[in-house]
Amino acid sequence: MKCKVCGINKDEGEFYANDSTCKEDRKARVRANRLRRIEYYRAYDRARGNRQDNDYLRHYRASNPLKYRATAAINSAINSGRMKSMPCEVCGTEDRIHGHHDDYAYPLNVRWLCAVHHQEWHSINGEGLNG
């Protein structure tokens, strides 16, 4: 089957059902659209929310004590004024900033990334150390 975007003949398994664009090109198009309309998608994601119930939170904290303590340490330092959240190291936005831990054993040693670049970091590098 020939992709209508790249023009390369590929196996049927490299296409989604009822789509003449290969998966690789479709994913690139979706990523580009998200980046082009990032403010819209950030607002949508915020409005949709990602709230977990108390049972899930208890289980997560029990299963990931080092991660939980590291996150709590950052939140405490920010709330007490000992630390200040910085803009994203990659794009400079100040919206939805995360304190990313390369190593959870050092809870106040973080890099500041927006939600998009934080997720991207993990997709490339995997889990942080001691996580």
Backbone hydrogen bonds in HBPLUS format (Angstrom, degrees):
<---DONOR---> <-ACCEPTOR-->    atom                        ^
c    i                          cat <-CA-CA->   ^        H-A-AA   ^      H-
h    n   atom  resd res      DA  || num        DHA   H-A  angle D-A-AA Bond
n    s   type  num  typ     dist DA aas  dist angle  dist       angle   num
A0010-LYS N   A0001-MET O   2.68 MM   9  5.41 166.7  1.69 162.8 161.6     1
A0003-CYS N   A0008-ILE O   3.08 MM   5  5.60 166.6  2.09 139.6 140.5     2
A0007-GLY N   A0003-CYS O   2.92 MM   4  4.88 132.6  2.15 121.3 134.0     3
A0004-LYS N   A0020-SER O   2.93 MM  16  5.91 158.8  1.98 147.2 154.1     4
A0014-GLU N   A0011-ASP O   3.03 MM   3  5.62 163.7  2.06 117.5 122.9     5
A0015-PHE N   A0012-GLU O   3.09 MM   3  5.57 150.5  2.18 122.6 122.4     6
A0023-LYS N   A0014-GLU O   2.81 MM   9  5.75 166.8  1.83 150.4 152.1     7
A0026-ARG N   A0022-CYS O   2.91 MM   4  6.14 159.5  1.95 156.7 163.5     8
A0027-LYS N   A0023-LYS O   2.86 MM   4  6.01 165.5  1.88 154.3 157.4     9
A0028-ALA N   A0024-GLU O   3.11 MM   4  6.29 156.6  2.16 142.4 148.9    10
A0029-ARG N   A0025-ASP O   2.97 MM   4  6.16 152.5  2.04 144.8 152.0    11
A0030-VAL N   A0026-ARG O   2.97 MM   4  6.26 155.5  2.03 150.3 156.8    12
A0031-ARG N   A0027-LYS O   2.92 MM   4  6.15 164.9  1.94 153.6 157.4    13
A0032-ALA N   A0028-ALA O   2.95 MM   4  6.10 162.6  1.98 147.0 152.1    14
A0033-ASN N   A0029-ARG O   2.95 MM   4  6.11 155.1  2.01 144.2 151.2    15
A0034-ARG N   A0030-VAL O   2.97 MM   4  6.21 159.0  2.01 150.2 155.7    16
A0035-LEU N   A0031-ARG O   2.98 MM   4  6.26 163.6  2.00 153.8 157.8    17
A0036-ARG N   A0032-ALA O   2.88 MM   4  6.02 155.9  1.94 147.4 154.6    18
A0037-ARG N   A0033-ASN O   2.96 MM   4  6.11 144.7  2.09 145.6 154.4    19
A0040-TYR N   A0037-ARG O   3.03 MM   3  5.49 120.4  2.39 111.5 125.5    20
A0041-TYR N   A0037-ARG O   3.14 MM   4  6.48 162.1  2.17 155.3 160.7    21
A0042-ARG N   A0038-ILE O   2.81 MM   4  5.98 153.3  1.88 152.8 160.5    22
A0043-ALA N   A0039-GLU O   3.05 MM   4  6.17 163.2  2.08 146.2 150.3    23
A0044-TYR N   A0040-TYR O   2.92 MM   4  6.16 157.7  1.97 149.2 156.2    24
A0045-ASP N   A0041-TYR O   2.85 MM   4  5.96 163.4  1.88 145.7 150.2    25
A0046-ARG N   A0042-ARG O   2.91 MM   4  6.11 157.4  1.96 148.0 154.3    26
A0047-ALA N   A0043-ALA O   2.93 MM   4  6.10 163.3  1.96 149.9 154.4    27
A0048-ARG N   A0044-TYR O   2.90 MM   4  6.06 152.9  1.97 149.6 157.4    28
A0049-GLY N   A0045-ASP O   2.97 MM   4  6.12 145.5  2.09 140.4 149.5    29
A0057-LEU N   A0053-ASP O   3.08 MM   4  6.41 163.1  2.11 153.6 158.7    30
A0058-ARG N   A0054-ASN O   2.92 MM   4  6.12 161.4  1.95 152.5 156.6    31
A0059-HIS N   A0055-ASP O   3.05 MM   4  6.23 163.5  2.08 148.8 153.3    32
A0060-TYR N   A0056-TYR O   2.83 MM   4  6.06 163.0  1.86 156.9 161.9    33
A0061-ARG N   A0057-LEU O   2.94 MM   4  6.08 168.0  1.95 152.4 155.4    34
A0062-ALA N   A0058-ARG O   3.01 MM   4  6.17 156.0  2.07 146.2 152.8    35
A0063-SER N   A0059-HIS O   2.90 MM   4  6.03 150.4  1.99 147.8 156.3    36
A0064-ASN N   A0060-TYR O   2.83 MM   4  5.85 136.6  2.02 149.1 160.2    37
A0068-TYR N   A0064-ASN O   2.96 MM   4  6.12 166.6  1.98 160.0 164.3    38
A0069-ARG N   A0065-PRO O   2.90 MM   4  6.05 164.2  1.93 149.2 153.3    39
A0070-ALA N   A0066-LEU O   2.96 MM   4  6.09 155.3  2.02 144.9 151.9    40
A0071-THR N   A0067-LYS O   2.96 MM   4  6.16 163.3  1.99 153.6 157.6    41
A0072-ALA N   A0068-TYR O   2.89 MM   4  6.07 160.9  1.93 150.0 156.0    42
A0073-ALA N   A0069-ARG O   2.87 MM   4  6.00 148.8  1.97 142.7 151.1    43
A0074-ILE N   A0070-ALA O   3.11 MM   4  6.41 156.4  2.17 147.0 152.1    44
A0075-ASN N   A0071-THR O   2.99 MM   4  6.27 170.0  2.01 154.8 157.5    45
A0076-SER N   A0072-ALA O   2.89 MM   4  6.01 158.6  1.93 147.9 153.9    46
A0077-ALA N   A0073-ALA O   2.92 MM   4  6.08 159.4  1.96 146.2 151.9    47
A0078-ILE N   A0074-ILE O   2.93 MM   4  6.16 158.8  1.98 155.1 160.6    48
A0079-ASN N   A0075-ASN O   2.90 MM   4  6.04 166.8  1.92 149.9 154.2    49
A0080-SER N   A0076-SER O   2.92 MM   4  6.02 147.7  2.03 146.8 154.9    50
A0082-ARG N   A0077-ALA O   2.90 MM   5  4.95 120.6  2.26 151.2 157.9    51
A0083-MET N   A0077-ALA O   3.09 MM   6  5.19 141.8  2.25 123.6 117.4    52
A0081-GLY N   A0078-ILE O   3.16 MM   3  5.15 148.0  2.27  99.6 109.2    53
A0088-CYS N   A0093-THR O   2.90 MM   5  5.43 164.2  1.92 154.6 158.1    54
A0092-GLY N   A0088-CYS O   2.96 MM   4  4.55 136.4  2.15 118.5 129.6    55
A0089-GLU N   A0112-TRP O   2.81 MM  23  5.90 156.7  1.86 163.6 160.3    56
A0115-ALA N   A0096-ARG O   3.12 MM  19  5.98 125.6  2.43 154.4 168.1    57
A0098-HIS N   A0113-LEU O   2.66 MM  15  5.33 166.6  1.68 155.1 159.5    58
A0113-LEU N   A0098-HIS O   3.01 MM  15  5.33 164.4  2.04 154.1 158.2    59
A0100-HIS N   A0111-ARG O   2.76 MM  11  5.17 156.7  1.81 168.3 161.3    60
A0111-ARG N   A0100-HIS O   2.94 MM  11  5.17 153.3  2.01 141.2 149.0    61
A0129-LEU N   A0102-ASP O   2.77 MM  27  6.12 151.3  1.85 158.4 148.7    62
A0106-TYR N   A0103-ASP O   3.12 MM   3  5.91 168.5  2.13 122.2 125.8    63
A0104-TYR N   A0129-LEU O   3.06 MM  25  6.25 162.6  2.09 157.2 151.7    64
A0109-ASN N   A0106-TYR O   3.11 MM   3  5.50 164.9  2.13 118.6 123.0    65
A0118-HIS N   A0114-CYS O   2.78 MM   4  5.90 148.5  1.88 158.0 168.5    66
A0119-GLN N   A0115-ALA O   3.07 MM   4  6.19 165.2  2.09 145.5 148.6    67
A0120-GLU N   A0116-VAL O   3.01 MM   4  6.22 155.5  2.07 142.5 150.2    68
A0121-TRP N   A0117-HIS O   2.86 MM   4  5.96 152.9  1.93 139.4 145.9    69
A0122-HIS N   A0118-HIS O   3.14 MM   4  6.48 162.6  2.17 151.0 154.2    70
A0123-SER N   A0119-GLN O   2.92 MM   4  6.19 150.3  2.01 148.3 157.4    71
A0124-ILE N   A0120-GLU O   3.08 MM   4  6.30 143.1  2.22 147.0 155.7    72
A0125-ASN N   A0121-TRP O   2.77 MM   4  5.87 168.7  1.78 158.3 162.2    73
A0126-GLY N   A0122-HIS O   2.73 MM   4  4.62 143.4  1.86 126.4 132.0    74
